Amino acid sequence: MSAPLPAYRVLPPERGYEWLVQGFRLFQRQPMLWIVMVLVWGFLAVVVMFVPVVSIASPLLMPLMLAGLMVGSAHLAHGRPMEFGHLFTGFHKPIPLLMAGLPLVLTQIVIGLLLAGVLLTFLGGWLFSSDFQLLLAGKRDIVEVLYEIGFASLYTLLMTTLVGTLLYMVVWFGLCLAPALIILGRLEPGVAVKASFRAVFANWLPWTIYGIASLLLVLLSLLTLGLGLLVLYPVTFASFYAAYRDIFPELPEYLES
């Protein structure tokens, strides 16, 4: 029999904005360390993406590193200093966090297969079309045909990529509380993943406000030639901790790994 899910709150929409505000307050306590930790995470993520074979499992890095940032955020929230070593706390007991990241890997594989399937279906259909037969017979100009194929293929690829990106974002946000539930709440990975998905989608209104506010902040950051992202990324990760505590206020919090 599986363990029961922890109780969670369904919050009003404006709480989404408050999570970002609370995340900024946590960032203000040790801003330089936050920036360094996020830059290190970004560097490791890029390195893993360019390693053959391993790159397909790069989404597994998300719960491992996010768990460490959640531990650091929890220390700040409790009046303790955050340490650089907190970033790697998830590597102390990686298996539960790796298991929590499996839905992201599976989603990535599904999106890849979807893209390949759509393109193969499109090109396969065209090879058996009358246009291809006319081209072989010399009754169509090859430049014109290639232009039509290129435009149609690009449109199909862009639309499929858009659908795939939206699907990946839905799964990513559905999992965003799982690392904290595992590393701080000491839940089993299956329970944590299920609880994260249910809590996130039950609070879809505050998360929608959160997403809109985050998008506006990204646009504002671009006006600073991207330098604002050095603040926005740490604030975003800290805000996940704020959301976690707001949604699961009754769940015990274990700061020691």
C-alpha positions in Angstrom: 0.0 0.0 0.0 1.4 3.4 -1.1 2.1 6.1 1.5 -0.6 8.8 1.7 0.0 12.1 0.1 0.7 15.1 2.3 -2.0 17.7 2.8 -1.6 20.8 0.6 -3.4 24.1 0.4 -5.2 25.6 -2.6 -4.2 29.2 -2.6 -5.6 32.4 -4.1 -4.1 33.7 -7.4 -2.1 36.6 -5.9 0.1 34.1 -4.0 1.9 33.5 -7.3 3.3 37.0 -7.2 4.1 36.7 -3.5 6.3 33.7 -4.1 8.5 35.8 -6.4 8.6 38.6 -3.7 9.6 36.0 -1.0 12.2 34.6 -3.4 13.7 38.0 -3.9 13.9 38.5 -0.1 15.8 35.2 0.2 18.1 36.2 -2.6 18.9 39.5 -0.9 20.3 37.7 2.1 23.3 36.3 0.2 23.1 37.6 -3.4 26.6 36.9 -4.6 26.5 33.3 -3.4 23.2 32.8 -5.1 24.6 34.1 -8.4 27.7 31.8 -8.1 25.6 28.8 -7.3 23.2 29.3 -10.2 26.1 30.0 -12.6 27.8 26.7 -11.6 24.5 24.9 -12.1 24.2 26.4 -15.6 27.7 25.5 -16.5 27.2 21.9 -15.4 24.0 21.7 -17.3 25.7 22.9 -20.5 28.6 20.4 -20.1 26.2 17.5 -19.6 24.2 18.5 -22.7 27.3 18.2 -24.9 28.3 14.8 -23.6 27.3 12.0 -26.1 24.6 9.6 -24.8 24.6 11.3 -21.3 22.9 14.3 -22.8 19.6 12.5 -23.1 19.6 12.1 -19.3 20.5 15.8 -18.7 17.0 16.5 -17.2 18.0 14.3 -14.3 20.4 17.1 -13.2 17.4 19.3 -12.5 16.0 17.6 -9.4 19.6 17.0 -8.1 20.6 20.6 -8.3 17.2 22.0 -7.4 17.2 20.0 -4.2 20.4 21.6 -3.2 19.1 25.1 -3.8 16.0 24.2 -1.8 18.2 23.2 1.2 20.1 26.5 0.9 16.8 28.4 0.7 15.5 26.5 3.8 18.6 27.5 5.8 18.1 31.2 4.8 14.4 31.0 5.7 15.4 29.7 9.2 17.9 32.4 9.8 20.9 30.2 9.0 23.6 30.9 6.4 23.5 29.3 3.0 26.7 27.5 2.0 28.1 26.7 -1.5 28.1 23.0 -0.5 24.3 23.1 -0.2 24.2 23.0 -4.0 25.4 19.4 -4.0 23.3 18.1 -1.2 21.2 16.2 -3.6 24.3 14.1 -4.6 24.5 12.7 -1.1 21.5 10.5 -1.7 20.9 10.8 -5.4 18.7 7.8 -6.2 15.3 9.2 -5.0 16.0 12.5 -6.8 17.1 10.7 -10.0 13.9 8.7 -9.9 11.9 11.9 -9.5 13.5 13.2 -12.7 12.6 10.2 -14.8 9.3 11.8 -16.0 11.3 14.6 -17.6 13.6 12.1 -19.4 10.5 10.2 -20.6 8.9 13.4 -21.8 12.1 14.4 -23.7 12.1 11.0 -25.4 8.4 11.3 -26.3 9.0 14.8 -27.8 11.9 13.5 -29.8 9.9 10.6 -31.2 7.0 13.0 -31.9 9.2 15.3 -33.9 10.8 12.4 -35.8 7.4 10.8 -36.5 5.8 14.0 -37.8 8.7 14.7 -40.1 8.9 11.2 -41.4 5.2 11.1 -42.0 5.3 14.4 -43.8 8.3 13.5 -46.0 6.9 10.0 -46.6 3.6 11.4 -47.7 5.3 13.8 -50.1 7.4 11.0 -51.7 4.2 9.3 -52.8 2.5 12.6 -53.8 1.7 13.7 -57.4 4.2 16.6 -57.0 7.1 14.2 -56.5 5.9 12.2 -59.6 5.8 15.3 -61.7 9.3 16.2 -60.5 10.6 12.8 -61.5 9.0 13.3 -64.9 10.6 16.7 -65.3 7.3 18.6 -65.2 8.1 20.6 -62.1 11.0 22.9 -61.3 13.2 21.4 -58.6 13.9 24.8 -57.0 10.2 25.5 -56.7 9.5 22.1 -55.3 12.4 22.4 -52.7 11.0 25.8 -51.7 7.6 24.3 -51.1 9.0 21.4 -49.2 11.3 23.6 -47.1 8.5 26.0 -46.1 6.0 23.2 -45.3 8.6 21.2 -43.4 9.7 24.3 -41.4 6.1 25.1 -40.5 5.4 21.5 -39.4 8.6 21.4 -37.4 7.9 24.7 -35.6 4.4 23.7 -34.7 5.5 20.3 -33.4 8.3 21.9 -31.5 5.9 24.4 -29.9 3.6 21.6 -28.8 6.6 19.6 -27.4 7.9 22.7 -25.6 4.5 23.3 -23.9 4.3 19.6 -22.9 7.8 19.8 -21.4 7.0 22.9 -19.5 3.9 21.4 -18.1 5.8 18.4 -16.8 8.7 20.6 -15.5 6.4 22.7 -13.5 4.4 19.7 -12.3 7.7 18.3 -10.9 9.1 21.6 -9.5 8.1 20.9 -5.9 9.2 17.2 -5.9 12.9 17.9 -5.1 11.9 19.9 -2.0 9.4 17.2 -0.9 12.1 14.6 -1.2 15.1 16.4 0.3 13.3 18.5 2.9 10.1 16.6 3.5 11.7 13.1 3.3 9.0 11.7 1.0 9.5 8.7 -1.2 10.1 9.7 -4.9 6.8 8.3 -6.2 4.8 10.0 -3.4 6.7 13.3 -3.9 6.1 13.3 -7.7 2.4 12.6 -7.3 2.1 15.2 -4.5 3.9 17.8 -6.6 1.8 17.3 -9.7 -1.5 17.4 -7.7 -0.5 20.4 -5.7 0.8 22.4 -8.7 -2.2 21.8 -10.8 -4.6 22.3 -7.9 -3.0 25.7 -7.6 -3.0 26.5 -11.3 -4.3 30.0 -10.8 -1.4 31.2 -8.6 1.0 29.4 -10.9 -0.5 31.2 -13.9 0.0 34.5 -12.2 3.5 33.4 -11.3 4.2 32.5 -14.9 2.9 35.8 -16.3 4.9 37.8 -13.7 8.1 35.8 -14.5 7.6 36.4 -18.2 7.4 40.1 -17.6 10.5 40.0 -15.5 12.4 38.1 -18.2 11.4 40.8 -20.7 12.6 43.5 -18.4 15.9 41.6 -17.8 16.5 41.6 -21.6 16.5 45.4 -21.4 19.7 45.1 -19.2 21.4 43.0 -22.0 20.6 39.9 -20.0 22.4 41.0 -16.8 19.1 41.0 -15.0 18.9 37.3 -15.5 21.7 36.9 -13.0 19.2 38.1 -10.4 16.1 36.6 -11.9 17.3 33.0 -12.0 18.3 32.9 -8.3 15.0 34.6 -7.4 13.1 32.0 -9.4 14.7 29.1 -7.7 14.2 30.7 -4.2 10.6 31.3 -5.1 10.1 27.6 -5.6 11.0 27.1 -2.0 8.5 29.9 -1.0 5.8 28.1 -3.0 6.7 24.8 -1.4 6.3 26.1 2.1 3.2 28.0 1.2 1.5 25.0 -0.4 2.7 22.4 2.2 2.8 24.4 5.4 2.1 21.4 7.7 4.9 19.1 6.3 7.8 18.8 8.6 11.1 20.2 7.3 14.4 18.4 7.8 17.4 20.6 7.2 20.1 18.1 7.9 20.9 15.6 5.1 
